[in-house]
Amino acid sequence: MFGKISRGLLAVSFVAVLASCNSSSPTEGLTAQAQQPVTPVVQAYCPQVVMLEQDAIHRAYARGGQDNPEKLLYQASFGDVTRQCTANETTLTINVVAQGRIVQGPAGAPGQVSLPILVEVVDGDNVIYSQKVAFPVEIPAGGTQFIFNKPDVQIPNAVGGASRFTRVRLGFDDGPAKKPARRS
């Protein structure tokens, strides 16, 4: 009797093994996934942020004390910069972020100052976006760090994003205020 039960269990086990061989295999699932339509992802070129050496530092002096270290109110400088781009069919929007530092000079005092920051987008020699931002920063005694963020820099979008010659220039600007400019 024991032999009949053993043969019965053996037969059931053999059928179960055969049934498992006929179920979907891991490679069958991959084949089905590979045959499904894939949504294409189009990535556009996101222009790099560059700083000219002469525009990376801003110094403010007390009246009549230009370039006199004893009359320095404060000094601001940029350190690290980055950017992030989003695009639609007609516009490339660049979010420019920069880390900066501001220190109080010998003639300075704690308080709020307005830093003249210029954001430009250039394609070769052509300026296609330019805006001067009066960026408020609170200076405590000594100095502090700050984060500058300009999330709405918009330029015309081409197929594949901006040209490889396009750059975002960031720096301090002591010239007269410029109105936002967009050229295509």
C-alpha positions as CSV (number, residue, x, y, z in Angstrom):
1,M,0.0,0.0,0.0
2,F,2.8,2.3,0.8
3,G,4.1,1.8,-2.7
4,K,0.8,2.8,-4.3
5,I,0.7,6.1,-2.2
6,S,4.3,6.8,-3.1
7,R,3.7,6.3,-6.8
8,G,0.6,8.5,-6.5
9,L,2.6,11.3,-4.8
10,L,5.4,10.9,-7.3
11,A,2.9,11.2,-10.2
12,V,1.3,14.4,-8.7
13,S,4.7,15.9,-8.1
14,F,5.8,15.2,-11.7
15,V,2.6,16.8,-13.1
16,A,3.2,19.9,-10.9
17,V,6.7,20.2,-12.2
18,L,5.5,20.0,-15.8
19,A,2.8,22.5,-15.1
20,S,5.3,25.0,-13.7
21,C,7.4,24.7,-16.9
22,N,4.5,25.8,-19.0
23,S,3.8,28.9,-16.9
24,S,5.1,32.3,-18.0
25,S,8.8,32.5,-17.6
26,P,10.9,35.6,-16.6
27,T,12.1,36.0,-20.2
28,E,8.5,35.9,-21.5
29,G,7.6,38.9,-19.4
30,L,10.6,40.8,-20.6
31,T,9.7,40.1,-24.2
32,A,6.2,41.4,-23.6
33,Q,7.6,44.5,-22.0
34,A,10.0,45.1,-24.9
35,Q,7.2,44.9,-27.4
36,Q,5.1,47.6,-25.6
37,P,5.5,51.1,-27.2
38,V,8.1,53.2,-25.4
39,T,7.4,56.9,-24.9
40,P,10.4,58.8,-26.2
41,V,12.2,61.2,-23.9
42,V,13.6,64.2,-25.6
43,Q,16.3,66.0,-23.6
44,A,17.4,69.5,-24.6
45,Y,20.7,71.1,-24.1
46,C,20.8,73.2,-21.0
47,P,23.3,76.1,-21.3
48,Q,26.1,76.2,-18.7
49,V,26.4,79.1,-16.3
50,V,29.7,81.0,-16.6
51,M,31.1,84.0,-14.7
52,L,33.6,86.5,-15.9
53,E,36.3,87.0,-13.4
54,Q,35.8,90.8,-13.2
55,D,32.0,90.3,-12.6
56,A,32.2,87.7,-9.8
57,I,33.1,90.2,-7.0
58,H,31.2,93.3,-6.0
59,R,32.6,95.9,-3.6
60,A,30.6,98.9,-2.2
61,Y,32.5,101.9,-0.7
62,A,31.4,104.8,1.4
63,R,30.9,108.1,-0.6
64,G,34.2,109.4,-1.9
65,G,36.1,106.2,-0.9
66,Q,36.3,104.3,-4.2
67,D,39.0,101.6,-4.0
68,N,40.1,102.8,-0.5
69,P,40.1,99.6,1.7
70,E,39.3,101.6,4.8
71,K,36.1,102.9,3.2
72,L,34.8,99.5,2.1
73,L,31.2,99.0,3.2
74,Y,30.9,95.4,2.1
75,Q,32.2,92.9,-0.4
76,A,30.0,90.2,-2.1
77,S,31.2,87.3,-4.3
78,F,29.7,84.3,-6.0
79,G,31.0,80.8,-5.4
80,D,29.2,77.8,-6.9
81,V,26.5,78.1,-9.6
82,T,24.2,75.7,-11.2
83,R,21.1,75.6,-13.5
84,Q,18.1,73.5,-14.4
85,C,16.2,73.7,-17.7
86,T,12.7,72.9,-18.7
87,A,11.5,73.2,-22.3
88,N,8.3,73.2,-24.4
89,E,8.1,73.5,-28.1
90,T,8.8,77.3,-28.2
91,T,10.5,78.2,-24.9
92,L,13.5,77.0,-22.9
93,T,13.2,78.1,-19.2
94,I,16.4,78.2,-17.2
95,N,16.4,78.2,-13.4
96,V,19.7,79.8,-12.4
97,V,21.0,79.3,-8.8
98,A,24.1,80.7,-7.3
99,Q,25.7,80.5,-3.8
100,G,27.3,83.7,-2.7
101,R,29.0,85.3,0.3
102,I,28.9,88.8,1.6
103,V,31.2,90.3,4.3
104,Q,31.1,93.6,6.1
105,G,33.9,96.0,5.4
106,P,35.7,98.4,7.9
107,A,33.2,101.2,7.1
108,G,30.2,99.0,6.9
109,A,27.4,98.2,9.4
110,P,24.9,95.4,9.7
111,G,21.7,95.9,7.7
112,Q,20.1,95.2,4.3
113,V,21.8,95.9,1.0
114,S,20.7,95.5,-2.6
115,L,23.1,93.6,-4.8
116,P,23.1,94.4,-8.5
117,I,23.1,91.0,-10.2
118,L,23.1,90.7,-14.0
119,V,21.8,87.6,-15.7
120,E,22.4,87.3,-19.4
121,V,22.1,84.6,-21.9
122,V,24.4,84.8,-24.9
123,D,24.6,82.7,-28.0
124,G,28.0,83.3,-29.4
125,D,28.3,87.1,-29.4
126,N,24.6,87.8,-29.4
127,V,22.8,88.6,-26.2
128,I,19.4,86.9,-26.3
129,Y,18.3,87.6,-22.7
130,S,19.5,90.3,-20.2
131,Q,18.0,91.3,-16.9
132,K,19.5,93.2,-13.9
133,V,18.1,92.1,-10.6
134,A,18.3,94.2,-7.4
135,F,18.8,91.3,-5.0
136,P,18.2,92.1,-1.2
137,V,20.6,90.5,1.3
138,E,20.7,91.1,5.1
139,I,24.2,91.5,6.4
140,P,24.7,90.5,10.0
141,A,27.8,91.7,11.9
142,G,30.7,90.1,10.1
143,G,29.1,88.5,7.1
144,T,26.9,85.7,5.8
145,Q,26.2,83.4,2.8
146,F,23.2,83.8,0.5
147,I,21.5,81.9,-2.3
148,F,20.5,83.8,-5.5
149,N,17.7,82.2,-7.5
150,K,16.3,83.4,-10.8
151,P,13.8,80.7,-11.9
152,D,12.3,82.5,-14.9
153,V,15.1,83.0,-17.5
154,Q,13.3,82.3,-20.8
155,I,14.8,82.1,-24.2
156,P,13.5,80.8,-27.6
157,N,13.7,77.0,-27.8
158,A,15.1,75.3,-30.9
159,V,14.9,71.6,-31.7
160,G,17.2,69.8,-29.2
161,G,17.4,72.9,-26.9
162,A,19.7,75.8,-27.1
163,S,22.7,75.9,-29.4
164,R,25.9,74.5,-28.0
165,F,27.3,78.0,-28.1
166,T,24.7,79.4,-25.7
167,R,25.8,80.3,-22.2
168,V,24.2,81.9,-19.2
169,R,26.4,84.7,-17.8
170,L,26.0,85.7,-14.2
171,G,27.7,88.5,-12.4
172,F,27.5,91.7,-10.5
173,D,26.7,94.8,-12.5
174,D,27.3,98.4,-11.3
175,G,26.0,100.0,-14.5
176,P,22.5,101.5,-15.1
177,A,19.6,99.1,-14.7
178,K,18.6,97.2,-17.8
179,K,15.1,96.3,-18.8
180,P,14.4,92.6,-19.6
181,A,15.3,91.9,-23.2
182,R,14.3,88.9,-25.3
183,R,15.4,88.5,-28.8
184,S,14.9,85.6,-31.1
